Amino acid sequence: MPPVAEATSDIAVVRFHGRNSDMWERKGISTAERFNYLYPEQELREWLPRIERLQGETRQPHILFNNCHGDKAVVNARQIGFMFDR
């Protein structure tokens, strides 16, 4: 399914789960292992125009990273934050 970035209220939430397709269907693994994915910078950059559009359409845009293995969510959140600061 292609990603969808549409505002349906004054609050927008963009949730990044990670794209670890090798682990997604695997049985007997932890949630952290399932979301073990570090988004490369280019993949995050592809989202910038969508997120910027949502910023203009909503009162409260939020970005959540659910790639919760190790510190991957924190690293990616920092990366995308720096992209908006430029």
Distance bins in CASP14 RR format, pairs under 12 A and 6 or more apart:
PFRMAT RR
TARGET T0000
AUTHOR 0000-0000-0000
RMODE 2
METHOD distances of the structure
MODEL  1
2 50 0 0 0 0 0 1 0 0 0 0 0
3 14 0 0 0 0 1 0 0 0 0 0 0
3 15 0 0 0 0 0 1 0 0 0 0 0
3 16 0 0 0 0 1 0 0 0 0 0 0
3 17 0 0 0 0 0 1 0 0 0 0 0
3 18 0 0 0 0 0 1 0 0 0 0 0
3 19 0 0 0 0 0 1 0 0 0 0 0
3 43 0 0 0 0 0 1 0 0 0 0 0
3 46 0 0 0 0 1 0 0 0 0 0 0
3 47 0 0 0 0 1 0 0 0 0 0 0
3 50 1 0 0 1 0 0 0 0 0 0 0
3 51 0 0 0 0 0 1 0 0 0 0 0
4 12 0 0 0 0 0 1 0 0 0 0 0
4 13 0 0 0 0 0 1 0 0 0 0 0
4 14 0 0 0 0 0 1 0 0 0 0 0
4 15 0 0 0 0 0 1 0 0 0 0 0
4 47 0 0 0 0 0 1 0 0 0 0 0
4 50 0 0 0 0 1 0 0 0 0 0 0
4 54 0 0 0 0 0 1 0 0 0 0 0
5 12 0 0 0 0 1 0 0 0 0 0 0
5 13 0 0 0 0 0 1 0 0 0 0 0
5 14 1 0 0 1 0 0 0 0 0 0 0
5 15 0 0 0 0 0 1 0 0 0 0 0
5 16 0 0 0 0 0 1 0 0 0 0 0
5 46 0 0 0 0 0 1 0 0 0 0 0
5 47 1 0 0 1 0 0 0 0 0 0 0
5 48 0 0 0 0 0 1 0 0 0 0 0
5 49 0 0 0 0 1 0 0 0 0 0 0
5 50 1 1 0 0 0 0 0 0 0 0 0
5 51 1 0 0 1 0 0 0 0 0 0 0
5 52 0 0 0 0 0 1 0 0 0 0 0
5 53 1 0 0 1 0 0 0 0 0 0 0
5 54 1 0 0 1 0 0 0 0 0 0 0
5 55 0 0 0 0 0 1 0 0 0 0 0
5 57 0 0 0 0 1 0 0 0 0 0 0
5 58 0 0 0 0 0 1 0 0 0 0 0
5 61 0 0 0 0 0 1 0 0 0 0 0
5 63 0 0 0 0 0 1 0 0 0 0 0
6 12 0 0 0 0 1 0 0 0 0 0 0
6 13 0 0 0 0 0 1 0 0 0 0 0
6 14 0 0 0 0 0 1 0 0 0 0 0
6 50 0 0 0 0 1 0 0 0 0 0 0
6 53 0 0 0 0 1 0 0 0 0 0 0
6 54 0 0 0 0 1 0 0 0 0 0 0
6 57 0 0 0 0 1 0 0 0 0 0 0
6 58 0 0 0 0 0 1 0 0 0 0 0
7 13 0 0 0 0 1 0 0 0 0 0 0
7 14 0 0 0 0 0 1 0 0 0 0 0
7 50 0 0 0 0 0 1 0 0 0 0 0
7 51 0 0 0 0 0 1 0 0 0 0 0
7 53 0 0 0 0 1 0 0 0 0 0 0
7 54 1 0 1 0 0 0 0 0 0 0 0
7 55 0 0 0 0 1 0 0 0 0 0 0
7 56 0 0 0 0 1 0 0 0 0 0 0
7 57 1 0 1 0 0 0 0 0 0 0 0
7 58 1 0 1 0 0 0 0 0 0 0 0
7 59 0 0 0 0 1 0 0 0 0 0 0
7 60 0 0 0 0 0 1 0 0 0 0 0
7 61 0 0 0 0 1 0 0 0 0 0 0
7 62 0 0 0 0 0 1 0 0 0 0 0
8 54 0 0 0 0 0 1 0 0 0 0 0
8 57 0 0 0 0 1 0 0 0 0 0 0
8 58 0 0 0 0 1 0 0 0 0 0 0
9 54 0 0 0 0 0 1 0 0 0 0 0
9 57 0 0 0 0 1 0 0 0 0 0 0
9 58 1 0 0 1 0 0 0 0 0 0 0
9 59 0 0 0 0 1 0 0 0 0 0 0
9 60 0 0 0 0 1 0 0 0 0 0 0
9 61 0 0 0 0 0 1 0 0 0 0 0
9 62 0 0 0 0 0 1 0 0 0 0 0
10 54 0 0 0 0 0 1 0 0 0 0 0
10 55 0 0 0 0 0 1 0 0 0 0 0
10 56 0 0 0 0 0 1 0 0 0 0 0
10 57 0 0 0 0 1 0 0 0 0 0 0
10 58 1 0 1 0 0 0 0 0 0 0 0
10 59 1 0 1 0 0 0 0 0 0 0 0
10 60 1 0 0 1 0 0 0 0 0 0 0
10 61 0 0 0 0 1 0 0 0 0 0 0
10 62 0 0 0 0 0 1 0 0 0 0 0
11 54 0 0 0 0 1 0 0 0 0 0 0
11 55 0 0 0 0 0 1 0 0 0 0 0
11 57 0 0 0 0 0 1 0 0 0 0 0
11 58 1 0 0 1 0 0 0 0 0 0 0
11 59 1 0 0 1 0 0 0 0 0 0 0
11 60 1 0 1 0 0 0 0 0 0 0 0
11 61 1 0 0 1 0 0 0 0 0 0 0
11 62 1 0 0 1 0 0 0 0 0 0 0
12 50 0 0 0 0 1 0 0 0 0 0 0
12 51 0 0 0 0 1 0 0 0 0 0 0
12 52 0 0 0 0 0 1 0 0 0 0 0
12 53 0 0 0 0 1 0 0 0 0 0 0
12 54 1 0 1 0 0 0 0 0 0 0 0
12 55 1 0 0 1 0 0 0 0 0 0 0
12 56 0 0 0 0 1 0 0 0 0 0 0
12 57 1 0 0 1 0 0 0 0 0 0 0
12 58 1 0 1 0 0 0 0 0 0 0 0
12 59 0 0 0 0 1 0 0 0 0 0 0
12 60 1 0 0 1 0 0 0 0 0 0 0
12 61 1 0 1 0 0 0 0 0 0 0 0
12 62 1 0 0 1 0 0 0 0 0 0 0
12 63 0 0 0 0 1 0 0 0 0 0 0
12 64 0 0 0 0 0 1 0 0 0 0 0
13 51 0 0 0 0 0 1 0 0 0 0 0
13 54 0 0 0 0 1 0 0 0 0 0 0
13 58 0 0 0 0 1 0 0 0 0 0 0
13 60 0 0 0 0 1 0 0 0 0 0 0
13 61 0 0 0 0 1 0 0 0 0 0 0
13 62 1 0 1 0 0 0 0 0 0 0 0
13 63 1 0 0 1 0 0 0 0 0 0 0
13 64 1 0 0 1 0 0 0 0 0 0 0
13 65 0 0 0 0 0 1 0 0 0 0 0
13 66 0 0 0 0 0 1 0 0 0 0 0
14 44 0 0 0 0 0 1 0 0 0 0 0
14 47 1 0 0 1 0 0 0 0 0 0 0
14 48 0 0 0 0 0 1 0 0 0 0 0
14 50 1 0 0 1 0 0 0 0 0 0 0
14 51 1 0 1 0 0 0 0 0 0 0 0
14 52 0 0 0 0 0 1 0 0 0 0 0
14 53 0 0 0 0 0 1 0 0 0 0 0
14 54 1 0 0 1 0 0 0 0 0 0 0
14 55 0 0 0 0 0 1 0 0 0 0 0
14 58 0 0 0 0 0 1 0 0 0 0 0
14 60 0 0 0 0 0 1 0 0 0 0 0
14 61 1 0 0 1 0 0 0 0 0 0 0
14 62 1 0 0 1 0 0 0 0 0 0 0
14 63 1 0 1 0 0 0 0 0 0 0 0
14 64 1 0 0 1 0 0 0 0 0 0 0
14 65 0 0 0 0 1 0 0 0 0 0 0
14 66 0 0 0 0 0 1 0 0 0 0 0
14 76 0 0 0 0 0 1 0 0 0 0 0
14 77 0 0 0 0 0 1 0 0 0 0 0
14 80 0 0 0 0 1 0 0 0 0 0 0
15 35 0 0 0 0 0 1 0 0 0 0 0
15 47 0 0 0 0 0 1 0 0 0 0 0
15 51 0 0 0 0 0 1 0 0 0 0 0
15 62 0 0 0 0 1 0 0 0 0 0 0
15 63 0 0 0 0 1 0 0 0 0 0 0
15 64 1 0 1 0 0 0 0 0 0 0 0
15 65 1 0 0 1 0 0 0 0 0 0 0
15 66 1 0 1 0 0 0 0 0 0 0 0
15 67 0 0 0 0 0 1 0 0 0 0 0
15 68 0 0 0 0 0 1 0 0 0 0 0
15 73 0 0 0 0 0 1 0 0 0 0 0
15 77 0 0 0 0 0 1 0 0 0 0 0
16 35 0 0 0 0 1 0 0 0 0 0 0
16 37 0 0 0 0 1 0 0 0 0 0 0
16 38 0 0 0 0 0 1 0 0 0 0 0
16 39 1 0 0 1 0 0 0 0 0 0 0
16 43 0 0 0 0 1 0 0 0 0 0 0
16 44 0 0 0 0 1 0 0 0 0 0 0
16 46 0 0 0 0 0 1 0 0 0 0 0
16 47 0 0 0 0 1 0 0 0 0 0 0
16 50 0 0 0 0 0 1 0 0 0 0 0
16 51 0 0 0 0 0 1 0 0 0 0 0
16 62 0 0 0 0 0 1 0 0 0 0 0
16 63 1 0 0 1 0 0 0 0 0 0 0
16 64 1 0 0 1 0 0 0 0 0 0 0
16 65 1 0 1 0 0 0 0 0 0 0 0
16 66 1 0 0 1 0 0 0 0 0 0 0
16 67 1 0 0 1 0 0 0 0 0 0 0
16 68 0 0 0 0 0 1 0 0 0 0 0
16 72 0 0 0 0 1 0 0 0 0 0 0
16 73 1 0 0 1 0 0 0 0 0 0 0
16 75 0 0 0 0 0 1 0 0 0 0 0
16 76 1 0 0 1 0 0 0 0 0 0 0
16 77 0 0 0 0 1 0 0 0 0 0 0
16 79 0 0 0 0 0 1 0 0 0 0 0
16 80 0 0 0 0 1 0 0 0 0 0 0
17 23 0 0 0 0 0 1 0 0 0 0 0
17 24 0 0 0 0 1 0 0 0 0 0 0
17 31 0 0 0 0 0 1 0 0 0 0 0
17 34 0 0 0 0 1 0 0 0 0 0 0
17 35 1 0 0 1 0 0 0 0 0 0 0
17 36 0 0 0 0 0 1 0 0 0 0 0
17 37 1 0 0 1 0 0 0 0 0 0 0
17 39 0 0 0 0 0 1 0 0 0 0 0
17 64 0 0 0 0 1 0 0 0 0 0 0
17 65 0 0 0 0 1 0 0 0 0 0 0
17 66 1 0 1 0 0 0 0 0 0 0 0
17 67 1 0 0 1 0 0 0 0 0 0 0
17 68 0 0 0 0 1 0 0 0 0 0 0
17 69 0 0 0 0 0 1 0 0 0 0 0
17 72 0 0 0 0 0 1 0 0 0 0 0
17 73 0 0 0 0 0 1 0 0 0 0 0
17 76 0 0 0 0 0 1 0 0 0 0 0
18 24 0 0 0 0 1 0 0 0 0 0 0
18 32 0 0 0 0 0 1 0 0 0 0 0
18 34 0 0 0 0 1 0 0 0 0 0 0
18 35 1 0 1 0 0 0 0 0 0 0 0
18 36 0 0 0 0 1 0 0 0 0 0 0
18 37 1 1 0 0 0 0 0 0 0 0 0
18 38 0 0 0 0 1 0 0 0 0 0 0
18 39 1 0 0 1 0 0 0 0 0 0 0
18 40 0 0 0 0 0 1 0 0 0 0 0
18 43 0 0 0 0 1 0 0 0 0 0 0
18 44 0 0 0 0 0 1 0 0 0 0 0
18 64 0 0 0 0 0 1 0 0 0 0 0
18 65 0 0 0 0 1 0 0 0 0 0 0
18 66 1 0 0 1 0 0 0 0 0 0 0
18 67 1 0 1 0 0 0 0 0 0 0 0
18 68 0 0 0 0 1 0 0 0 0 0 0
18 69 0 0 0 0 1 0 0 0 0 0 0
18 72 0 0 0 0 1 0 0 0 0 0 0
18 73 0 0 0 0 1 0 0 0 0 0 0
18 76 0 0 0 0 1 0 0 0 0 0 0
19 34 0 0 0 0 0 1 0 0 0 0 0
19 35 0 0 0 0 1 0 0 0 0 0 0
19 36 0 0 0 0 0 1 0 0 0 0 0
19 37 1 0 1 0 0 0 0 0 0 0 0
19 38 0 0 0 0 0 1 0 0 0 0 0
19 39 1 0 0 1 0 0 0 0 0 0 0
19 40 0 0 0 0 0 1 0 0 0 0 0
19 43 0 0 0 0 1 0 0 0 0 0 0
19 44 0 0 0 0 0 1 0 0 0 0 0
19 66 0 0 0 0 0 1 0 0 0 0 0
19 67 0 0 0 0 1 0 0 0 0 0 0
19 72 0 0 0 0 0 1 0 0 0 0 0
19 76 0 0 0 0 0 1 0 0 0 0 0
20 26 0 0 0 0 1 0 0 0 0 0 0
20 29 0 0 0 0 0 1 0 0 0 0 0
20 31 0 0 0 0 0 1 0 0 0 0 0
20 32 0 0 0 0 0 1 0 0 0 0 0
20 33 0 0 0 0 1 0 0 0 0 0 0
20 34 1 0 0 1 0 0 0 0 0 0 0
20 35 1 0 0 1 0 0 0 0 0 0 0
20 36 1 0 1 0 0 0 0 0 0 0 0
20 37 1 0 1 0 0 0 0 0 0 0 0
20 38 0 0 0 0 1 0 0 0 0 0 0
20 39 0 0 0 0 0 1 0 0 0 0 0
20 66 0 0 0 0 0 1 0 0 0 0 0
20 67 1 0 0 1 0 0 0 0 0 0 0
20 68 0 0 0 0 0 1 0 0 0 0 0
20 69 0 0 0 0 1 0 0 0 0 0 0
20 72 0 0 0 0 1 0 0 0 0 0 0
21 34 0 0 0 0 0 1 0 0 0 0 0
21 35 0 0 0 0 0 1 0 0 0 0 0
21 36 0 0 0 0 0 1 0 0 0 0 0
21 37 0 0 0 0 1 0 0 0 0 0 0
22 29 0 0 0 0 0 1 0 0 0 0 0
22 33 0 0 0 0 0 1 0 0 0 0 0
22 34 0 0 0 0 0 1 0 0 0 0 0
22 36 0 0 0 0 1 0 0 0 0 0 0
22 37 0 0 0 0 1 0 0 0 0 0 0
23 29 1 0 0 1 0 0 0 0 0 0 0
23 30 0 0 0 0 1 0 0 0 0 0 0
23 31 0 0 0 0 0 1 0 0 0 0 0
23 32 0 0 0 0 0 1 0 0 0 0 0
23 33 1 0 1 0 0 0 0 0 0 0 0
23 34 1 0 1 0 0 0 0 0 0 0 0
23 35 0 0 0 0 1 0 0 0 0 0 0
23 36 1 0 0 1 0 0 0 0 0 0 0
23 37 0 0 0 0 1 0 0 0 0 0 0
23 67 0 0 0 0 0 1 0 0 0 0 0
23 69 0 0 0 0 1 0 0 0 0 0 0
24 31 0 0 0 0 0 1 0 0 0 0 0
24 33 0 0 0 0 0 1 0 0 0 0 0
24 34 1 0 0 1 0 0 0 0 0 0 0
24 35 0 0 0 0 1 0 0 0 0 0 0
24 36 0 0 0 0 0 1 0 0 0 0 0
24 37 0 0 0 0 1 0 0 0 0 0 0
24 67 0 0 0 0 0 1 0 0 0 0 0
25 34 0 0 0 0 1 0 0 0 0 0 0
26 33 1 0 0 1 0 0 0 0 0 0 0
26 34 1 0 0 1 0 0 0 0 0 0 0
26 36 0 0 0 0 0 1 0 0 0 0 0
27 33 0 0 0 0 0 1 0 0 0 0 0
27 34 0 0 0 0 0 1 0 0 0 0 0
28 34 0 0 0 0 1 0 0 0 0 0 0
29 35 0 0 0 0 0 1 0 0 0 0 0
29 36 0 0 0 0 1 0 0 0 0 0 0
29 69 0 0 0 0 0 1 0 0 0 0 0
30 36 0 0 0 0 1 0 0 0 0 0 0
30 68 0 0 0 0 1 0 0 0 0 0 0
30 69 0 0 0 0 1 0 0 0 0 0 0
30 70 0 0 0 0 0 1 0 0 0 0 0
31 66 0 0 0 0 1 0 0 0 0 0 0
31 67 0 0 0 0 0 1 0 0 0 0 0
31 68 1 0 0 1 0 0 0 0 0 0 0
31 69 0 0 0 0 1 0 0 0 0 0 0
32 66 0 0 0 0 0 1 0 0 0 0 0
32 67 0 0 0 0 1 0 0 0 0 0 0
32 68 1 0 1 0 0 0 0 0 0 0 0
32 69 1 0 1 0 0 0 0 0 0 0 0
32 70 1 0 0 1 0 0 0 0 0 0 0
32 71 0 0 0 0 0 1 0 0 0 0 0
32 72 0 0 0 0 1 0 0 0 0 0 0
32 73 0 0 0 0 0 1 0 0 0 0 0
33 67 0 0 0 0 0 1 0 0 0 0 0
33 68 0 0 0 0 1 0 0 0 0 0 0
33 69 1 0 0 1 0 0 0 0 0 0 0
33 70 0 0 0 0 0 1 0 0 0 0 0
33 72 0 0 0 0 0 1 0 0 0 0 0
34 66 0 0 0 0 1 0 0 0 0 0 0
34 67 0 0 0 0 1 0 0 0 0 0 0
34 68 0 0 0 0 1 0 0 0 0 0 0
34 69 0 0 0 0 1 0 0 0 0 0 0
35 64 0 0 0 0 0 1 0 0 0 0 0
35 65 0 0 0 0 1 0 0 0 0 0 0
35 66 1 0 1 0 0 0 0 0 0 0 0
35 67 1 0 1 0 0 0 0 0 0 0 0
35 68 1 0 1 0 0 0 0 0 0 0 0
35 69 1 0 1 0 0 0 0 0 0 0 0
35 70 0 0 0 0 1 0 0 0 0 0 0
35 72 1 0 0 1 0 0 0 0 0 0 0
35 73 0 0 0 0 1 0 0 0 0 0 0
35 76 0 0 0 0 0 1 0 0 0 0 0
36 66 0 0 0 0 0 1 0 0 0 0 0
36 67 1 0 0 1 0 0 0 0 0 0 0
36 68 0 0 0 0 1 0 0 0 0 0 0
36 69 1 1 0 0 0 0 0 0 0 0 0
36 70 1 0 0 1 0 0 0 0 0 0 0
36 71 0 0 0 0 0 1 0 0 0 0 0
36 72 1 0 0 1 0 0 0 0 0 0 0
36 73 0 0 0 0 0 1 0 0 0 0 0
37 43 0 0 0 0 1 0 0 0 0 0 0
37 44 0 0 0 0 0 1 0 0 0 0 0
37 65 0 0 0 0 1 0 0 0 0 0 0
37 66 0 0 0 0 1 0 0 0 0 0 0
37 67 1 0 1 0 0 0 0 0 0 0 0
37 68 0 0 0 0 1 0 0 0 0 0 0
37 69 1 0 0 1 0 0 0 0 0 0 0
37 70 0 0 0 0 0 1 0 0 0 0 0
37 72 1 0 0 1 0 0 0 0 0 0 0
37 73 0 0 0 0 1 0 0 0 0 0 0
37 75 0 0 0 0 0 1 0 0 0 0 0
37 76 0 0 0 0 1 0 0 0 0 0 0
38 44 0 0 0 0 0 1 0 0 0 0 0
38 65 0 0 0 0 0 1 0 0 0 0 0
38 67 1 0 0 1 0 0 0 0 0 0 0
38 68 0 0 0 0 0 1 0 0 0 0 0
38 69 0 0 0 0 1 0 0 0 0 0 0
38 70 0 0 0 0 1 0 0 0 0 0 0
38 71 0 0 0 0 1 0 0 0 0 0 0
38 72 1 0 1 0 0 0 0 0 0 0 0
38 73 0 0 0 0 1 0 0 0 0 0 0
38 74 0 0 0 0 0 1 0 0 0 0 0
38 75 1 0 0 1 0 0 0 0 0 0 0
38 76 1 0 0 1 0 0 0 0 0 0 0
38 77 0 0 0 0 0 1 0 0 0 0 0
38 78 0 0 0 0 0 1 0 0 0 0 0
38 79 0 0 0 0 1 0 0 0 0 0 0
39 45 0 0 0 0 1 0 0 0 0 0 0
39 46 0 0 0 0 1 0 0 0 0 0 0
39 47 0 0 0 0 1 0 0 0 0 0 0
39 63 0 0 0 0 0 1 0 0 0 0 0
39 65 0 0 0 0 1 0 0 0 0 0 0
39 66 0 0 0 0 0 1 0 0 0 0 0
39 67 1 0 0 1 0 0 0 0 0 0 0
39 72 0 0 0 0 1 0 0 0 0 0 0
39 73 0 0 0 0 1 0 0 0 0 0 0
39 75 0 0 0 0 1 0 0 0 0 0 0
39 76 1 0 1 0 0 0 0 0 0 0 0
39 77 0 0 0 0 0 1 0 0 0 0 0
39 78 0 0 0 0 0 1 0 0 0 0 0
39 79 1 0 0 1 0 0 0 0 0 0 0
39 80 0 0 0 0 1 0 0 0 0 0 0
39 83 0 0 0 0 0 1 0 0 0 0 0
40 46 0 0 0 0 1 0 0 0 0 0 0
40 47 0 0 0 0 0 1 0 0 0 0 0
40 67 0 0 0 0 0 1 0 0 0 0 0
40 72 0 0 0 0 0 1 0 0 0 0 0
40 75 0 0 0 0 0 1 0 0 0 0 0
40 76 0 0 0 0 1 0 0 0 0 0 0
40 79 0 0 0 0 1 0 0 0 0 0 0
40 80 0 0 0 0 0 1 0 0 0 0 0
41 47 0 0 0 0 0 1 0 0 0 0 0
41 48 0 0 0 0 0 1 0 0 0 0 0
41 75 0 0 0 0 0 1 0 0 0 0 0
41 76 0 0 0 0 1 0 0 0 0 0 0
41 78 0 0 0 0 0 1 0 0 0 0 0
41 79 1 0 0 1 0 0 0 0 0 0 0
41 80 0 0 0 0 1 0 0 0 0 0 0
41 81 0 0 0 0 0 1 0 0 0 0 0
41 82 0 0 0 0 1 0 0 0 0 0 0
41 83 0 0 0 0 1 0 0 0 0 0 0
42 48 0 0 0 0 0 1 0 0 0 0 0
42 79 0 0 0 0 0 1 0 0 0 0 0
42 83 0 0 0 0 0 1 0 0 0 0 0
43 67 0 0 0 0 0 1 0 0 0 0 0
43 76 0 0 0 0 1 0 0 0 0 0 0
43 79 0 0 0 0 0 1 0 0 0 0 0
43 80 0 0 0 0 0 1 0 0 0 0 0
43 83 0 0 0 0 0 1 0 0 0 0 0
44 50 0 0 0 0 0 1 0 0 0 0 0
44 51 0 0 0 0 1 0 0 0 0 0 0
44 63 0 0 0 0 1 0 0 0 0 0 0
44 65 0 0 0 0 1 0 0 0 0 0 0
44 67 0 0 0 0 0 1 0 0 0 0 0
44 75 0 0 0 0 0 1 0 0 0 0 0
44 76 1 0 0 1 0 0 0 0 0 0 0
44 77 0 0 0 0 1 0 0 0 0 0 0
44 78 0 0 0 0 0 1 0 0 0 0 0
44 79 1 0 1 0 0 0 0 0 0 0 0
44 80 1 0 1 0 0 0 0 0 0 0 0
44 81 0 0 0 0 1 0 0 0 0 0 0
44 82 0 0 0 0 1 0 0 0 0 0 0
44 83 1 0 0 1 0 0 0 0 0 0 0
44 84 0 0 0 0 0 1 0 0 0 0 0
45 51 0 0 0 0 0 1 0 0 0 0 0
45 52 0 0 0 0 0 1 0 0 0 0 0
45 76 0 0 0 0 0 1 0 0 0 0 0
45 79 0 0 0 0 1 0 0 0 0 0 0
45 80 0 0 0 0 1 0 0 0 0 0 0
45 81 0 0 0 0 0 1 0 0 0 0 0
45 82 0 0 0 0 0 1 0 0 0 0 0
45 83 1 0 0 1 0 0 0 0 0 0 0
45 84 0 0 0 0 0 1 0 0 0 0 0
45 86 0 0 0 0 0 1 0 0 0 0 0
46 80 0 0 0 0 0 1 0 0 0 0 0
46 83 0 0 0 0 0 1 0 0 0 0 0
47 53 0 0 0 0 0 1 0 0 0 0 0
47 54 0 0 0 0 1 0 0 0 0 0 0
47 61 0 0 0 0 0 1 0 0 0 0 0
47 63 0 0 0 0 1 0 0 0 0 0 0
47 65 0 0 0 0 0 1 0 0 0 0 0
47 76 0 0 0 0 0 1 0 0 0 0 0
47 79 0 0 0 0 0 1 0 0 0 0 0
47 80 1 0 0 1 0 0 0 0 0 0 0
47 81 0 0 0 0 0 1 0 0 0 0 0
47 83 0 0 0 0 1 0 0 0 0 0 0
47 84 0 0 0 0 0 1 0 0 0 0 0
48 54 0 0 0 0 0 1 0 0 0 0 0
48 55 0 0 0 0 0 1 0 0 0 0 0
48 63 0 0 0 0 0 1 0 0 0 0 0
48 79 0 0 0 0 0 1 0 0 0 0 0
48 80 0 0 0 0 1 0 0 0 0 0 0
48 81 0 0 0 0 0 1 0 0 0 0 0
48 82 0 0 0 0 0 1 0 0 0 0 0
48 83 1 0 0 1 0 0 0 0 0 0 0
48 84 1 0 0 1 0 0 0 0 0 0 0
48 85 0 0 0 0 0 1 0 0 0 0 0
48 86 0 0 0 0 0 1 0 0 0 0 0
49 55 0 0 0 0 0 1 0 0 0 0 0
49 56 0 0 0 0 0 1 0 0 0 0 0
49 83 0 0 0 0 0 1 0 0 0 0 0
49 84 0 0 0 0 0 1 0 0 0 0 0
50 56 0 0 0 0 0 1 0 0 0 0 0
50 57 0 0 0 0 0 1 0 0 0 0 0
50 61 0 0 0 0 0 1 0 0 0 0 0
50 63 0 0 0 0 0 1 0 0 0 0 0
50 80 0 0 0 0 0 1 0 0 0 0 0
51 57 0 0 0 0 0 1 0 0 0 0 0
51 58 0 0 0 0 0 1 0 0 0 0 0
51 61 1 0 0 1 0 0 0 0 0 0 0
51 62 0 0 0 0 0 1 0 0 0 0 0
51 63 1 0 0 1 0 0 0 0 0 0 0
51 64 0 0 0 0 0 1 0 0 0 0 0
51 80 0 0 0 0 1 0 0 0 0 0 0
51 81 0 0 0 0 0 1 0 0 0 0 0
51 83 0 0 0 0 1 0 0 0 0 0 0
51 84 1 0 0 1 0 0 0 0 0 0 0
52 58 0 0 0 0 0 1 0 0 0 0 0
52 61 0 0 0 0 1 0 0 0 0 0 0
52 63 0 0 0 0 0 1 0 0 0 0 0
52 80 0 0 0 0 0 1 0 0 0 0 0
52 83 0 0 0 0 0 1 0 0 0 0 0
52 84 0 0 0 0 1 0 0 0 0 0 0
53 61 0 0 0 0 1 0 0 0 0 0 0
54 60 0 0 0 0 0 1 0 0 0 0 0
54 61 1 0 1 0 0 0 0 0 0 0 0
54 62 0 0 0 0 1 0 0 0 0 0 0
54 63 0 0 0 0 1 0 0 0 0 0 0
55 61 1 0 1 0 0 0 0 0 0 0 0
55 62 0 0 0 0 0 1 0 0 0 0 0
55 63 0 0 0 0 0 1 0 0 0 0 0
55 84 0 0 0 0 1 0 0 0 0 0 0
61 80 0 0 0 0 0 1 0 0 0 0 0
61 84 0 0 0 0 0 1 0 0 0 0 0
62 77 0 0 0 0 0 1 0 0 0 0 0
62 80 0 0 0 0 0 1 0 0 0 0 0
63 73 0 0 0 0 0 1 0 0 0 0 0
63 76 0 0 0 0 1 0 0 0 0 0 0
63 77 1 0 0 1 0 0 0 0 0 0 0
63 78 0 0 0 0 0 1 0 0 0 0 0
63 79 0 0 0 0 0 1 0 0 0 0 0
63 80 1 0 0 1 0 0 0 0 0 0 0
63 81 0 0 0 0 1 0 0 0 0 0 0
63 83 0 0 0 0 0 1 0 0 0 0 0
63 84 0 0 0 0 1 0 0 0 0 0 0
64 73 0 0 0 0 1 0 0 0 0 0 0
64 76 0 0 0 0 0 1 0 0 0 0 0
64 77 0 0 0 0 1 0 0 0 0 0 0
64 80 0 0 0 0 0 1 0 0 0 0 0
65 71 0 0 0 0 0 1 0 0 0 0 0
65 72 1 0 0 1 0 0 0 0 0 0 0
65 73 1 1 0 0 0 0 0 0 0 0 0
65 74 1 0 0 1 0 0 0 0 0 0 0
65 75 0 0 0 0 1 0 0 0 0 0 0
65 76 1 0 1 0 0 0 0 0 0 0 0
65 77 1 0 1 0 0 0 0 0 0 0 0
65 78 0 0 0 0 1 0 0 0 0 0 0
65 79 0 0 0 0 1 0 0 0 0 0 0
65 80 0 0 0 0 1 0 0 0 0 0 0
65 81 0 0 0 0 0 1 0 0 0 0 0
66 72 0 0 0 0 1 0 0 0 0 0 0
66 73 1 0 0 1 0 0 0 0 0 0 0
66 74 0 0 0 0 0 1 0 0 0 0 0
66 76 0 0 0 0 0 1 0 0 0 0 0
66 77 0 0 0 0 0 1 0 0 0 0 0
67 73 1 0 1 0 0 0 0 0 0 0 0
67 74 0 0 0 0 1 0 0 0 0 0 0
67 75 0 0 0 0 1 0 0 0 0 0 0
67 76 1 0 0 1 0 0 0 0 0 0 0
67 77 0 0 0 0 1 0 0 0 0 0 0
67 79 0 0 0 0 0 1 0 0 0 0 0
68 74 0 0 0 0 1 0 0 0 0 0 0
68 75 0 0 0 0 0 1 0 0 0 0 0
68 76 0 0 0 0 0 1 0 0 0 0 0
68 77 0 0 0 0 0 1 0 0 0 0 0
69 75 0 0 0 0 0 1 0 0 0 0 0
69 76 0 0 0 0 0 1 0 0 0 0 0
70 76 0 0 0 0 0 1 0 0 0 0 0
71 77 0 0 0 0 1 0 0 0 0 0 0
71 78 0 0 0 0 1 0 0 0 0 0 0
71 79 0 0 0 0 0 1 0 0 0 0 0
72 78 0 0 0 0 0 1 0 0 0 0 0
72 79 0 0 0 0 0 1 0 0 0 0 0
73 79 0 0 0 0 0 1 0 0 0 0 0
73 80 0 0 0 0 0 1 0 0 0 0 0
74 80 0 0 0 0 0 1 0 0 0 0 0
74 81 0 0 0 0 0 1 0 0 0 0 0
75 81 0 0 0 0 0 1 0 0 0 0 0
75 82 0 0 0 0 0 1 0 0 0 0 0
76 82 0 0 0 0 0 1 0 0 0 0 0
76 83 0 0 0 0 0 1 0 0 0 0 0
77 83 0 0 0 0 0 1 0 0 0 0 0
77 84 0 0 0 0 0 1 0 0 0 0 0
78 84 0 0 0 0 0 1 0 0 0 0 0
78 85 0 0 0 0 0 1 0 0 0 0 0
79 85 0 0 0 0 0 1 0 0 0 0 0
79 86 0 0 0 0 0 1 0 0 0 0 0
80 86 0 0 0 0 0 1 0 0 0 0 0
END
